[in-house]
Amino acid sequence: MTEVRIKESDLDSLKNQVVVITGGSSGIGLATVQLLLKLGAKVVVGDINPPPEPEAAHVTFLKTDVASFAEQSALFKRALEVHGVINHVFANAGVAKTTSLLDDELDDDGNLKAPDLITYNVNLIGCMYTTRLGVFYLKKNPKGGSIVVTGSASSYQGFSVVDYCTAKHGVLGLTRSVTAHLPPTLNIRINCLAPDWTDTSLVRGVDFHLLGVPVQNSKAVALSAALCMADGTRKGQVIYSREGRYTELESGYRPWLVKQTGGDTMFEFEEAMGRLLMKGKEAADAEAGAEGGVRVVEDGGI
């Protein structure tokens, strides 16, 4: 694990860059919008609600439910129409609505009700949609670009809020997996933020002093988001922030984890999976060519 220091002068390269942000109307997203505007970036915001003034006058806004792929697709199309290029994407939209996975709530027929999946749909599925669209549109930029996703300290820790914690674990897994699919030739990077307790609308009403936990403001997290965009050497990293101090977690933690689970290097498993997927694709292509059709290759599992 490596300490990270951030100065606003490290972010000067973001001037005139076009950044698409989901969840940019409050909290960490709004703080990032404010920082990017200060740096001279061009910002496109997708959110349920518009950003407040004065930021609203200086961004392109499109009402967007991130759980809808169609609405997110419209957001990216709008960004390209307005600016002609996209340089960076920040998948930040999130909710803190919590439901109990283990409650005994029944429907009108006396059957156990299905759980409410809104937190998964926004915090994880929405992030996956943004990442998919981000890679697609960044491929249109000859210079490539970056994607930043908002995870959480709970991406690594056990946390009693099941839906939120599970979704944020998923965001970490998304970062790790997508990184393996972004070769240097694409010049597209993905990095993840893992903020600890942060004073945002998601925790409105929480008395941090009473809880005895340290808290940081949203700008502290915004700085780490901007750093991941501006620093072209950062790829597949996770920036943990606590009280405005930053640590990169993956460079130290993941090699150790891979070794503990049977790998000699952090790349061994990914290389093996890459070979397996390639063989599966070649076999499927050969079979489809022989039969004049297309076959679906089932996931063999891990």
LOLUM-816449 format. One record per residue (C-alpha): residue number from 1; residue in one letter; x, y, z. Coordinates in nm, 4 decimals, padded with zeros to 6 digits. Layout:
N
seq|type|u|v|w
NUM|A|X|Y|Z
...
***
This chain:
302
seq|type|u|v|w
1|M|00.0000|00.0000|00.0000
2|T|00.1290|00.3409|-00.0967
3|E|00.0561|00.6830|00.0464
4|V|-00.0773|00.9247|-00.2136
5|R|-00.0363|01.3014|-00.1956
6|I|-00.2544|01.5273|-00.4076
7|K|-00.1939|01.8893|-00.5037
8|E|-00.4358|02.0799|-00.7249
9|S|-00.1416|02.1651|-00.9504
10|D|-00.1230|01.7906|-01.0301
11|L|-00.4621|01.8268|-01.1958
12|D|-00.3858|02.1050|-01.4451
13|S|-00.4055|01.8632|-01.7398
14|L|-00.7836|01.8470|-01.6914
15|K|-00.8278|02.1940|-01.8391
16|N|-01.0608|02.1755|-02.1422
17|Q|-01.1148|01.8020|-02.0862
18|V|-01.4710|01.6712|-02.1249
19|V|-01.5930|01.4730|-01.8247
20|V|-01.9215|01.2809|-01.7972
21|I|-02.0371|01.2410|-01.4368
22|T|-02.3305|01.0423|-01.3015
23|G|-02.4651|01.1544|-00.9671
24|G|-02.3099|01.4976|-01.0111
25|S|-02.5772|01.7069|-00.8415
26|S|-02.4887|01.6446|-00.4775
27|G|-02.2242|01.5076|-00.2443
28|I|-01.9034|01.3694|-00.3913
29|G|-02.0328|01.4169|-00.7452
30|L|-02.1124|01.7850|-00.6945
31|A|-01.7788|01.8461|-00.5222
32|T|-01.6091|01.6878|-00.8239
33|V|-01.8112|01.9068|-01.0615
34|Q|-01.7038|02.2153|-00.8662
35|L|-01.3389|02.1101|-00.8732
36|L|-01.3436|02.0283|-01.2442
37|L|-01.5070|02.3603|-01.3326
38|K|-01.2409|02.5381|-01.1288
39|L|-00.9759|02.3503|-01.3281
40|G|-01.1351|02.4567|-01.6563
41|A|-01.2883|02.1225|-01.7552
42|K|-01.6134|02.0821|-01.9485
43|V|-01.8655|01.8817|-01.7496
44|V|-02.1727|01.6804|-01.8464
45|V|-02.3909|01.5701|-01.5543
46|G|-02.6460|01.2901|-01.5454
47|D|-02.8624|01.2780|-01.2335
48|I|-03.2244|01.2549|-01.1236
49|N|-03.2100|01.6175|-01.0081
50|P|-03.0228|01.9068|-01.1712
51|P|-02.7175|02.0486|-00.9955
52|P|-02.7692|02.3669|-00.7935
53|E|-02.6684|02.7133|-00.9014
54|P|-02.4167|02.8422|-00.9842
55|E|-02.2871|02.5052|-01.1134
56|A|-02.6018|02.4397|-01.3191
57|A|-02.5241|02.7371|-01.5431
58|H|-02.1824|02.5978|-01.6341
59|V|-02.2533|02.2298|-01.7065
60|T|-02.4572|02.0296|-01.9542
61|F|-02.7289|01.8451|-01.7626
62|L|-02.9542|01.5594|-01.8675
63|K|-03.1989|01.3976|-01.6263
64|T|-03.0751|01.0403|-01.5945
65|D|-03.1804|00.7343|-01.3995
66|V|-02.8567|00.5344|-01.3974
67|A|-03.0522|00.2103|-01.3528
68|S|-03.1775|00.2656|-01.7090
69|F|-02.9260|00.1766|-01.9806
70|A|-03.1302|00.3752|-02.2336
71|E|-03.1148|00.6919|-02.0232
72|Q|-02.7420|00.6539|-01.9656
73|S|-02.6904|00.5962|-02.3372
74|A|-02.8759|00.9217|-02.4067
75|L|-02.6451|01.0997|-02.1613
76|F|-02.3324|00.9873|-02.3442
77|K|-02.4833|01.0733|-02.6819
78|R|-02.5636|01.4206|-02.5523
79|A|-02.2077|01.4687|-02.4280
80|L|-02.0689|01.3743|-02.7677
81|E|-02.3169|01.5998|-02.9484
82|V|-02.2273|01.8999|-02.7341
83|H|-01.8502|01.8581|-02.7103
84|G|-01.7505|01.6207|-02.9915
85|V|-01.5341|01.4077|-02.7621
86|I|-01.5324|01.2475|-02.4169
87|N|-01.2082|01.2338|-02.2165
88|H|-01.3117|01.0998|-01.8768
89|V|-01.6092|00.9273|-01.7140
90|F|-01.6986|00.9293|-01.3447
91|A|-01.9487|00.6579|-01.2431
92|N|-02.0484|00.8072|-00.9122
93|A|-02.4274|00.7834|-00.8773
94|G|-02.5347|00.5992|-00.5661
95|V|-02.8091|00.5603|-00.3087
96|A|-02.8048|00.4595|00.0540
97|K|-03.1555|00.3119|00.0693
98|T|-03.1187|-00.0043|00.2726
99|T|-03.3436|-00.3054|00.2951
100|S|-03.3043|-00.6202|00.4979
101|L|-03.2188|-00.9262|00.2937
102|L|-03.3227|-01.1473|00.5834
103|D|-03.6550|-00.9972|00.6886
104|D|-03.9755|-01.2029|00.6897
105|E|-04.1974|-00.9632|00.4934
106|L|-04.4747|-01.1509|00.3129
107|D|-04.6880|-01.0647|00.0116
108|D|-05.0690|-01.0726|00.0026
109|D|-05.0618|-01.4479|-00.0607
110|G|-04.8442|-01.5166|00.2411
111|N|-04.5304|-01.5853|00.0385
112|L|-04.1923|-01.4364|00.1210
113|K|-04.1487|-01.1163|-00.0783
114|A|-03.8523|-01.0688|-00.3106
115|P|-03.5949|-00.8215|-00.1762
116|D|-03.5889|-00.4610|-00.2944
117|L|-03.2973|-00.4347|-00.5397
118|I|-03.2823|-00.0572|-00.5844
119|T|-02.9432|-00.0252|-00.4150
120|Y|-02.7948|-00.2967|-00.6360
121|N|-02.9541|-00.1489|-00.9482
122|V|-02.8154|00.1991|-00.8839
123|N|-02.4856|00.1342|-00.7060
124|L|-02.3683|-00.1681|-00.9050
125|I|-02.5752|-00.2237|-01.2204
126|G|-02.5765|00.1496|-01.2912
127|C|-02.1990|00.1554|-01.2489
128|M|-02.1664|-00.1367|-01.4904
129|Y|-02.3797|00.0483|-01.7456
130|T|-02.1639|00.3607|-01.7105
131|T|-01.8470|00.1562|-01.7501
132|R|-01.9761|-00.0209|-02.0612
133|L|-02.0786|00.3066|-02.2224
134|G|-01.7598|00.4750|-02.1055
135|V|-01.5339|00.2222|-02.2761
136|F|-01.7433|00.2391|-02.5943
137|Y|-01.7244|00.6175|-02.6196
138|L|-01.3626|00.6476|-02.5072
139|K|-01.2681|00.4152|-02.7936
140|K|-01.3898|00.6931|-03.0231
141|N|-01.1263|00.9251|-02.8749
142|P|-00.7842|00.8602|-03.0371
143|K|-00.6193|00.9655|-02.7116
144|G|-00.8299|00.7303|-02.5009
145|G|-00.9241|00.8429|-02.1530
146|S|-01.0202|00.7181|-01.8100
147|I|-01.3104|00.5831|-01.6085
148|V|-01.3395|00.6395|-01.2344
149|V|-01.5913|00.4395|-01.0299
150|T|-01.7025|00.5101|-00.6763
151|G|-01.6565|00.2151|-00.4467
152|S|-01.6270|00.2482|-00.0717
153|A|-01.4184|00.1488|00.2253
154|S|-01.6876|-00.1194|00.2568
155|S|-01.5655|-00.2628|-00.0755
156|Y|-01.2993|-00.4308|00.1401
157|Q|-01.4707|-00.4586|00.4769
158|G|-01.7638|-00.6448|00.6213
159|F|-02.0471|-00.3962|00.6779
160|S|-02.3874|-00.4780|00.8258
161|V|-02.5785|-00.2877|00.5548
162|V|-02.6042|-00.5886|00.3243
163|D|-02.7258|-00.4340|-00.0005
164|Y|-02.4870|-00.1366|00.0093
165|C|-02.1859|-00.3454|00.1108
166|T|-02.2562|-00.6149|-00.1487
167|A|-02.2920|-00.3579|-00.4266
168|K|-01.9669|-00.1854|-00.3308
169|H|-01.7837|-00.5184|-00.3246
170|G|-01.9166|-00.5611|-00.6768
171|V|-01.7737|-00.2250|-00.7849
172|L|-01.4301|-00.3376|-00.6667
173|G|-01.4654|-00.6635|-00.8595
174|L|-01.5753|-00.4676|-01.1653
175|T|-01.2614|-00.2536|-01.1470
176|R|-01.0319|-00.5529|-01.1170
177|S|-01.1979|-00.7475|-01.3966
178|V|-01.2377|-00.4640|-01.6466
179|T|-00.8731|-00.3650|-01.6003
180|A|-00.7746|-00.7022|-01.7461
181|H|-00.9746|-00.6196|-02.0614
182|L|-00.8118|-00.2818|-02.1262
183|P|-00.4822|-00.3415|-02.3106
184|P|-00.2318|-00.0539|-02.3373
185|T|-00.3201|-00.0145|-02.7058
186|L|-00.6652|00.1157|-02.6073
187|N|-00.5184|00.3794|-02.3748
188|I|-00.8267|00.3512|-02.1554
189|R|-00.7873|00.3231|-01.7797
190|I|-01.0256|00.2390|-01.4955
191|N|-00.9665|00.3235|-01.1302
192|C|-01.1787|00.3012|-00.8174
193|L|-01.2350|00.5300|-00.5189
194|A|-01.2795|00.3833|-00.1719
195|P|-01.3811|00.6705|00.0544
196|D|-01.4269|00.6141|00.4255
197|W|-01.6934|00.8098|00.6155
198|T|-01.7736|01.1176|00.4078
199|D|-02.0212|01.3935|00.4887
200|T|-02.2736|01.3630|00.2027
201|S|-02.6513|01.3507|00.1662
202|L|-02.6326|00.9702|00.1816
203|V|-02.5536|00.9945|00.5528
204|R|-02.7596|01.3051|00.6270
205|G|-02.8579|01.3189|00.9909
206|V|-02.5716|01.0989|01.1109
207|D|-02.3987|01.2425|01.4181
208|F|-02.0386|01.1467|01.3449
209|H|-01.9182|01.2915|01.6741
210|L|-02.1633|01.0713|01.8626
211|L|-02.0515|00.7689|01.6613
212|G|-01.6888|00.8494|01.7316
213|V|-01.5825|00.8014|01.3693
214|P|-01.3630|01.0369|01.1639
215|V|-01.5303|01.2138|00.8741
216|Q|-01.4038|01.3940|00.5657
217|N|-01.5725|01.6420|00.3349
218|S|-01.6735|01.5626|-00.0213
219|K|-01.3945|01.7725|-00.1717
220|A|-01.1385|01.5313|-00.0262
221|V|-01.2887|01.2509|-00.2340
222|A|-01.3281|01.4779|-00.5365
223|L|-00.9527|01.5376|-00.5348
224|S|-00.8888|01.1638|-00.5579
225|A|-01.1360|01.1340|-00.8466
226|A|-00.9630|01.4137|-01.0363
227|L|-00.6215|01.2599|-00.9699
228|C|-00.7327|00.9297|-01.1233
229|M|-00.8400|01.1207|-01.4334
230|A|-00.5311|01.3401|-01.4609
231|D|-00.2569|01.0869|-01.3824
232|G|-00.2160|00.8635|-01.6865
233|T|00.0000|00.6166|-01.4945
234|R|-00.2881|00.5074|-01.2714
235|K|-00.4681|00.1975|-01.3964
236|G|-00.6575|-00.0589|-01.1919
237|Q|-00.5831|00.1303|-00.8728
238|V|-00.8029|00.1872|-00.5695
239|I|-00.7589|00.5155|-00.3836
240|Y|-00.8750|00.4876|-00.0230
241|S|-00.9434|00.8187|00.1516
242|R|-00.9860|00.8835|00.5216
243|E|-00.9945|01.2304|00.6770
244|G|-00.8434|01.3733|00.3587
245|R|-00.5483|01.1335|00.3551
246|Y|-00.5021|00.8908|00.0683
247|T|-00.3654|00.5397|00.0226
248|E|-00.3459|00.3275|-00.2930
249|L|-00.4555|-00.0198|-00.1850
250|E|-00.4314|-00.2615|-00.4768
251|S|-00.0569|-00.2416|-00.5499
252|G|00.0245|-00.3918|-00.2113
253|Y|-00.2853|-00.5907|-00.1234
254|R|-00.3696|-00.7729|-00.4438
255|P|-00.0302|-00.9400|-00.5091
256|W|-00.0393|-01.0724|-00.1511
257|L|-00.3969|-01.1939|-00.1950
258|V|-00.3185|-01.3729|-00.5215
259|K|-00.0220|-01.5516|-00.3645
260|Q|-00.2387|-01.6630|-00.0723
261|T|-00.4875|-01.8164|-00.3159
262|G|-00.2457|-02.0206|-00.5225
263|G|-00.0951|-01.7771|-00.7725
264|D|00.2770|-01.7130|-00.8074
265|T|00.2203|-01.3646|-00.9474
266|M|-00.0749|-01.1276|-00.9614
267|F|-00.0993|-01.1840|-01.3363
268|E|-00.0947|-01.5656|-01.3390
269|F|-00.4668|-01.6137|-01.2927
270|E|-00.5588|-01.3395|-01.5411
271|E|-00.3238|-01.4852|-01.8015
272|A|-00.4749|-01.8323|-01.7557
273|M|-00.8284|-01.6945|-01.7817
274|G|-00.7299|-01.5014|-02.0932
275|R|-00.6033|-01.8198|-02.2595
276|L|-00.9183|-02.0081|-02.1563
277|L|-01.1486|-01.7392|-02.2932
278|M|-00.9534|-01.7232|-02.6187
279|K|-00.9779|-02.0994|-02.6664
280|G|-01.3498|-02.0870|-02.5962
281|K|-01.3980|-01.8080|-02.8494
282|E|-01.1952|-01.9924|-03.1145
283|A|-01.3978|-02.3098|-03.0595
284|A|-01.7268|-02.1196|-03.0744
285|D|-01.6225|-01.9362|-03.3915
286|A|-01.5180|-02.2627|-03.5557
287|E|-01.8446|-02.4323|-03.4630
288|A|-02.0515|-02.1360|-03.5799
289|G|-01.8623|-02.1305|-03.9083
290|A|-01.9161|-02.5014|-03.9616
291|E|-02.2889|-02.4827|-03.8912
292|G|-02.3501|-02.1420|-04.0439
293|G|-02.4924|-02.0136|-03.7191
294|V|-02.3980|-01.8726|-03.3824
295|R|-02.3706|-02.0709|-03.0593
296|V|-02.3779|-01.9323|-02.7080
297|V|-02.0845|-02.0534|-02.5009
298|E|-02.1872|-02.1212|-02.1434
299|D|-01.9867|-01.9821|-01.8540
300|G|-01.7851|-02.2677|-01.7084
301|G|-01.7609|-02.0994|-01.3691
302|I|-01.4594|-02.0604|-01.1486
***
